[in-house]
């Protein structure tokens, strides 16, 4: 697939954190020759988006510099995906800066509001649904509007989760939002297929990014385990014997964005080492 995406422009939301899935996806698509638009919230907007858990503009600029060094064109734009006007402006930025919008990756997500069901506040529920599901809808809509106008097809991929297929304790809003993405791609794909636009989910199991490390510590403490024991137990239940890596997800995204996947749409592809079988 080397150079398979040359001349195409890819927007990746939630791509402003070093070591995160968004960075891995951006680097992978850049390796295939795509122009890259990095986007993240840039700075804390409210209690649900603390600086420690979001991609800051300075960090995003560092990722952009590394991608630019590979020889592809890259730009950045801060965007809170909960705000439709900002998502629309992000799509406009891609077209104005790079000449087209061909690939849209909905990667932005909140996975750090984790607590027992009885303790979840209205604000916390709304924040998770707002970013993970409503934000993804805004992205699908904004991308599709421009792809239809361009009349040359396109690729839309949501980064869902194993939680799009199975339930998990202390993650009610997250699981609900990711299940919602399954319905979103199934519906969007039926409308956009006639325009040559595919819409799919990638569903990774646990990936130890910065957020993943925080989740490991949280669940290890709740289960009375060390982090090392928690990770060992996690790996033991995965047929491939290890948790996911950012590159595993990035490889799946690159495939779904390629011409080889032109006839694949409305799917929710597991990337879980066999842990999630349906």
GUTOR-659862 format. One record per residue (C-alpha): residue in one letter; x negated, y, z negated. Coordinates in steps of 0.02 Angstrom, whole numbers, padded with zeros to 5 digits, always signed. Layout:
AXYZ ...
//
This chain:
X+00000+00000+00000 X-00151+00115+00001 X-00098+00286+00067 X+00080+00224+00091 X+00156+00382+00018 X+00048+00509+00110 X+00147+00664+00159 X+00283+00633+00030 X+00314+00735-00127 X+00354+00655-00294 X+00426+00740-00448 X+00395+00651-00613 X+00486+00718-00765 X+00413+00687-00937 X+00239+00676-00863 X+00146+00797-00977 X+00072+00679-01108 X-00098+00598-01095 X-00083+00410-01100 X+00104+00414-01067 X+00208+00324-00937 X+00233+00485-00840 X+00046+00512-00822 X+00020+00332-00766 X+00159+00347-00636 X+00090+00512-00572 X-00085+00441-00553 X-00018+00285-00465 X+00086+00384-00340 X-00058+00503-00312 X-00167+00352-00271 X-00043+00314-00132 X-00067+00489-00063 X+00091+00574-00128 X+00094+00758-00174 X+00133+00766-00360 X+00244+00882-00462 X+00214+00857-00648 X+00350+00915-00764 X+00381+00914-00951 X+00468+01023-01077 X+00305+01119-01103 X+00339+01175-01281 X+00458+01136-01422 X+00633+01198-01385 X+00719+01141-01545 X+00709+01015-01688 X+00739+00872-01566 X+00586+00917-01462 X+00441+00941-01584 X+00271+00985-01512 X+00199+00821-01573 X+00321+00720-01468 X+00334+00817-01304 X+00217+00857-01162 X+00143+01029-01190 X+00097+01143-01046 X-00088+01137-01090 X-00088+00948-01089 X+00008+00945-00926 X-00119+01062-00848 X-00258+00942-00896 X-00169+00797-00812 X-00142+00904-00657 X-00327+00945-00648 X-00372+00760-00654 X-00249+00721-00514 X-00309+00867-00409 X-00485+00798-00423 X-00427+00644-00325 X-00390+00754-00176 X-00200+00761-00176 X-00096+00917-00196 X-00022+00938-00370 X+00081+01069-00459 X+00165+01086-00629 X+00328+01159-00692 X+00403+01159-00866 X+00580+01092-00872 X+00704+01045-01008 X+00805+00910-00920 X+00954+00945-01034 X+00979+01109-00939 X+01047+01084-00764 X+00983+01251-00700 X+00806+01205-00749 X+00818+01037-00660 X+00883+01123-00505 X+00739+01247-00515 X+00616+01102-00529 X+00685+01026-00370 X+00674+01195-00282 X+00494+01211-00341 X+00448+01045-00261 X+00519+01096-00092 X+00449+01273-00097 X+00275+01219-00152 X+00252+01057-00058 X+00374+01068+00086 X+00490+00925+00040 X+00561+00819-00100 X+00550+00634-00061 X+00531+00544-00229 X+00608+00586-00397 X+00560+00492-00554 X+00670+00520-00707 X+00543+00477-00842 X+00583+00608-00975 X+00654+00527-01130 X+00676+00536-01317 X+00624+00375-01404 X+00570+00449-01569 X+00740+00480-01649 X+00752+00310-01732 X+00852+00278-01889 X+00993+00170-01959 X+01163+00194-01878 X+01241+00266-02035 X+01111+00405-02042 X+01116+00468-01862 X+01176+00648-01852 X+01283+00725-01715 X+01135+00832-01661 X+01020+00682-01648 X+01145+00580-01547 X+01174+00725-01428 X+00988+00757-01405 X+00951+00577-01353 X+01100+00563-01237 X+01062+00737-01168 X+00885+00696-01117 X+00894+00511-01075 X+01061+00503-00985 X+01128+00676-00943 X+00954+00734-00895 X+00935+00585-00780 X+01102+00623-00699 X+01047+00803-00669 X+00888+00736-00590 X+00978+00612-00478 X+01097+00749-00422 X+00964+00880-00389 X+00852+00759-00295 X+00994+00687-00192 X+01058+00857-00140 X+00890+00901-00064 X+00858+00729+00008 X+01026+00729+00097 X+00989+00902+00168 X+00818+00844+00229 X+00900+00694+00315 X+00748+00580+00300 X+00797+00470+00154 X+00715+00463-00016 X+00679+00366-00173 X+00751+00397-00347 X+00689+00292-00493 X+00741+00304-00675 X+00627+00238-00810 X+00754+00144-00914 X+00698+00013-01040 X+00724-00163-01102 X+00852-00069-01207 X+00954-00050-01048 X+00988-00237-01060 X+00984-00280-01246 X+01027-00195-01410 X+00901-00149-01544 X+00925-00097-01726 X+00897+00086-01773 X+00906+00137-01589 X+01092+00159-01557 X+01082+00320-01456 X+00929+00263-01361 X+01006+00095-01316 X+01169+00177-01264 X+01079+00303-01154 X+00976+00169-01068 X+01128+00057-01039 X+01209+00210-00960 X+01069+00219-00832 X+01121+00049-00766 X+01292+00116-00724 X+01219+00276-00654 X+01109+00189-00525 X+01244+00066-00476 X+01364+00208-00440 X+01240+00329-00362 X+01170+00194-00248 X+01342+00162-00173 X+01357+00344-00122 X+01180+00379-00066 X+01141+00223+00034 X+01214+00296+00193 X+01082+00434+00180 X+00938+00312+00165 X+00914+00355-00019 X+00881+00213-00140 X+00918+00228-00327 X+00844+00105-00451 X+00792+00081-00631 X+00630+00010-00698 X+00655-00074-00867 X+00492-00099-00963 X+00480-00183-01130 X+00376-00103-01267 X+00227-00005-01203 X+00102+00061-01330 X+00085+00240-01271 X+00074+00378-01401 X+00260+00358-01429 X+00242+00170-01430 X+00111+00180-01567 X+00230+00286-01671 X+00368+00156-01645 X+00249+00017-01697 X+00211+00105-01859 X+00395+00141-01892 X+00456-00036-01866 X+00307-00115-01953 X+00346-00014-02109 X+00531-00059-02103 X+00487-00244-02088 X+00355-00239-02224 X+00213-00282-02105 X+00049-00206-02057 X+00046-00128-01884 X-00076-00264-01829 X+00042-00403-01885 X+00191-00318-01805 X+00100-00306-01638 X+00041-00486-01651 X+00218-00546-01684 X+00282-00442-01538 X+00156-00518-01419 X+00201-00694-01478 X+00380-00679-01416 X+00329-00619-01242 X+00296-00760-01118 X+00149-00666-01042 X+00073-00647-01216 X+00056-00458-01225 X+00158-00298-01231 X+00173-00194-01074 X+00042-00074-01010 X+00078+00095-00929 X+00005+00028-00767 X+00133-00114-00763 X+00274+00012-00755 X+00180+00125-00634 X+00151-00020-00514 X+00336-00062-00512 X+00380+00120-00478 X+00255+00130-00335 X+00332-00023-00255 X+00509+00045-00268 X+00450+00208-00189 X+00369+00119-00042 X+00438+00073+00128 X+00428-00110+00075 X+00571-00076-00047 X+00683+00012+00079 X+00820-00120+00060 X+00817-00125-00131 X+00942-00013-00218 X+01060-00015-00369 X+00938-00128-00461 X+00871-00124-00639 X+00703-00209-00625 X+00632-00290-00782 X+00446-00262-00812 X+00436-00357-00975 X+00319-00504-00956 X+00470-00618-00961 X+00536-00553-01128 X+00696-00484-01050 X+00770-00617-00934 X+00929-00532-00874 
//
